[in-house]
Amino acid sequence: MEITILDSLEHLRTRAGAALPGQHGRRHACLPLPDGSYYISFLHYDAGKGLEQRLEILCTRGGLFLAGDRARLKETLEDLPPQAREEPFLALAWFLYLLLENDFDNLERLEGAINELELGIIQAAKPLRRASDRIASLRRTLLRTKRYYDHLGLAADRLAENESGSIPKPALARLILLQRRLSYLRQTTLEQHEYVTQVREAYQAQIDIEQNQVMKLLTLLTAVFMPLTLVAGWYGMNFNMPELSWPLGYAYVIALSALVCALCFWIFKKKKWFLWLRAAPRHGAAALMHIRGGRYIRGSMDRTGWPFSVRKASRVSGSSAMVSSPTMSQKFSMP
């Protein structure tokens, strides 16, 4: 059996013959050819490197022909088991299966990046700089990954149908395993996309909290100066007031203004408005975490405000912090 990596996509399309008019322009395709061969085309996305490249495959009764990233193709073909090199369709099924070998690690790294971003948002007193760009980048990566799994899944489904009857049973069994792996990877990708959406909502909530803080500050300043404005307007009226001819009238207005300010500050302090103003960001961020009895985590921040490590924090008596995601729950405990 022949397994060949062609120099270009055009060479493979030429070998496939005239049965592909207009098909190579599609994002994905899986076409049975009249002679029992299959032509497959899709965009392969490597989430670890962030590269998206077209991969085209022609599987005939006599061999397997591939075109795309030569280094990636050679690396994958080297992992083919010996029994898969004896039959073209079995080699094709194994090749598609091995393409997903590193995807579990890539998704775990993506989940770690999302979790670290969530921790940074939770721990920051103010909204992180460039957090929205990071969230958008993660969403784009997950959408491209999902699209890649969808296209590869459609190709696997079409092959499993075995319309031409040319695919042997061992290859069909491997295609079933491929479909199961793709189903799991798609589900994990969807869950991580939902996780990113939750992180974006948490970030937006933190921005709203910051804006509310500004409004609270403006409200307090307005409450302080409004009585002073009343005093200024009162004594600015064109009436003959006794205080205007009183020698201590100026000092009286100053004392009255100071008394009004002191009274306002005393009322604000009694109502604990200053405490709310100072503690609101921490309360808002803590609301994003699921607390169970406990300890919590502080992350080290670099100069841009991004967390680059999670370090041990002092224990809060009788409690532990849980940071949960749709795909996994991690409990961070410190001595």
N, C-alpha and C positions, 0 to 999 in steps of 0.2 A: 504494500500500500504506500502511496506517495503522499507526503505532507510537505507542502511547498509554501513559502512566504514570498509573495510576488512583490516586485519593486514598487508598484503603484496601483492605485485603485482602478485606473483605466485598463491596466493589463488584466485584472480579474474580470472586469466587465466584458472585455473582449473575449476572454475565454468562456464566459457564461453564454455568449452568443446573442442572437437577436431577440431573445425572449424577455429582455429587460427594457424595452423602450419607455423612457420617462420614469422608471422606478428608482434610479439612483439619486434623483433629486429629493426623494422623500426622507423624512427624519429616520424612519425605520421601515423595514420590509422583511418579510419571510415568504418567499415564493417557491412553490413546487414547479419544477421545469418538466417539459414533456418527457425527457429521458429518465425521470425518476430522481433527478438531482434536486438540490435545494440551494437557493440563493438567499443569504441573510445579510442585512445591513442595519446598523444601528449606531448611535453615538455612545461610545464608551466613556464613562466619567469616572475619574479617579479622584475621590474626595480628599485623599491624603495629599495629593499634589495639586489639586484644583485644576486638572487638565481634562478637557473634553475633546476627544478625537474620534473620527469616524472609523469604524471597523466593519469590513466586508468579508464575507465567507462564502465560498462555493464548495459544496459537498457533493461529490459524484460517487458513483459506484466504484470508481478506481482510485480516488484520492481526495484529499482535503486541501483546499487552496485558500490562503488568507492574505489580506492586504490591510495595512494600517501602520501603527507604530511598531516598527520592526523589533526594537529592543523589548517592548512589552510582550509581543507575540512569542519571541524566542524564549523569554523567561517562563511564560506559561506553558509552552509546549515541552519544555524540559521536565516539567512535573507530571507529564502524562504517564500513567502506569503502562507496563509492557503490553498487557492484553488489549489496551485501547489503541495501540499502534497497528493492530492487525485488521481493523475494520473501520472504514471512514466515518460512518454515522456514530459508532461508539466513541471514536476519537473526537467528533464534534460535540457530543453530549458531555464528555469529560472536559473538553476545552472550555465550554460555557460554564460548567460547574466550577472549574478552577479559577475562572475570571473573578469569582466572588470570594476567593480565599481570604483576601486581606480586608474585605469590607466590614467584617465584624470589628476588627481593630479600629478602622476608620470611624465607624459609628460610635465606638466607645470614646475615642478622642473627641469627637464632636460633642458627645454628651458631657464629657469633662469640661470642655470649653464653655458650654451653656451653664453648667453648674457653677463654674468659677465666676462667670459673668453675673449670675444671680447673687452669689455671695458678695461680690463687689458692690452691687446695687443695694443690697440689704444693709451692708456695713457702712456705706458712705453717708455722711451727714447731709451732703448735697448731691444732686444728680451728677453722675460721672460724665466727664467730657468724652465725646465721641462714642458714647454707649449706643446711640441710635444707629451709627454706622456699623458698629459691631453686630448689632441685632440684625440689621438688614443683610449683612454679609452671611451670617449663619442661615438666615431664611433662604437666601439664594442658593447656598450650598445644598441645603436639604431639599429644595425644590428640584434642583438638577439631579440630585441622587435619586429622588422618587421617580422622576421622568425616565432616568436610565433603567431603573428596575421595572417600570411599566413596559418600556419598549422590549427589554429582554424577556419579560414575562410573556408578552404577546408572541414573541418568536418561539419561546419554549412551548406554549400552548398549540401553536400551529404545527410544530414538529411532532408533538405528542398525538395529534390527530392522525398522522401517518396516512395522508390522503392517497399517496402513490403506492403504499404498501411496501416501500423499499427499506424501511427502517427496521432492523432486527429487534427482538425482544430485549436483549441486554441494554441496547441503547435507549429503548423506551423506558426501562426501569430506571436508568440514570437520569432521564429527562423528568421522571416523576420526582426524584430527589431534588433535582434542580428547581422544579416548581415549588416544592415545600420550602427550600431555602429562600427563594425569591419572596414567597409569601411572608416569611418571618422578617426578612430584611425590609420589605415594604411597610409592614406593620410597625416595626421599630422606627423607621423614618417618619411615619405619620405621627407617632407618639412624641418624637423629638421635635417635630414641627409644632405640635400643640404646646410642648414645653417652652419653646421659644416664644410663642404667642403669649403665654402666661408671664414670661419674663418681661416682654415688651409692655404688657399691661401693668406690671409692677413698676417698671421704669416710668411709665406715663403717670402712674399714681404718685410717684415721688416728685415728678415735675409739678403735678397739681398741688401737692403739699407745699412745695417751695413757693408757688404762686400764692397759696393761701397765707403763707407766712408774711409775704410782702403786703397783702391786703390787711392782715391783722395789724402790722406795724403802722400802715397808713391810717387805719381806723383809730388806733391809740393816739397817734399824733393829732388827728382831727378832734378827738374827744378832749385832748388837753387844750388845744388852741381855740376851740369854739367858745368857751366861757370868756377867754381873753378878748375874742372878737366882739362878744356882747358888751364887755366893759368899755372897749374902745368906741363902739358904736353908741353906747349910752351917753358917754361924756363928750361925744362929738356932735351931739344935737345942738341946735342954735336956741338954747334956753338959758336963762339966767339962773344957774345952779349955785347953791351956797358953797359947794366944794371948790368952785373955780376961784373964788376970792379968799378962800381959807389958806393961810400960810402953809399949813401941813397937808394941803390937798394933793400935791404931787407925791409926797411920801405915802399918803393914804392909798393912792391908786397903785403904787408899787407894792405895798404890803398886801392889798386886796388881790392883785394878780398872783403874787407869790403864794398866798393862802389858797387861792383857787387851784394852782398847779399842785401844791402839796396835798390838797384834798383829793384831787384826781388820782395822784400816784398812790395815795393811801387806799382809795377804793379799788384801784387796779390790783394792788398787792393783796388786799383782803379777798378779792375774787379770784386770786391766783392767775390772773391773765398773763403776767410776765412769765410765770412758770410754764403755762401752756405754749407761749411763744417760743420759749427756749427748748422745750422737750418735744414739740410736735414732730420734728423730723425723725427723732429716734423712735417715737411711738409709731409713726407711719411706716418706718422701715421694719420695725420688729413685727408689725402686723403681717408682713409678708412671710415670716417664718412660722413654722409649726412648732410651738414650744411644748415640750413634755417634761415637766418637772425640773428643768434645768440648767445645764451648762451651755454656754454659747461660744461662738468662735469669732475671733478677730483675725482678719487677714492683713498681711503687710501690703502697703500701697507704694507704688513708685511715684515719681514726680508728676505723672499724668493722672494719677488717681486710680490706676488699674491695679487690681490685686495680682501679685506675682508669687505669693506663697500663702499658705495657711499655717499659722503657727499656734502654739499652745497658748491658751488664755487662762487667766485665773478662774478657779471654780466658783460658780455661784451656788450657794448652798442648796443641796437637794434638788438639782434640776439638770436637764440635759437638753440640747438643741437638736431638733431633727430638721434636716433640709431634704425635702422630698421632691421627686420628679415623677412624671408618668411612667418612666421606664425603670427606675430604680430608686430606692430610698437608702440614704447613707446616714449613719449616725456617727457624728464626730465626737469622740470622747477624749478628754484630756485628764491626766492625773493632777 
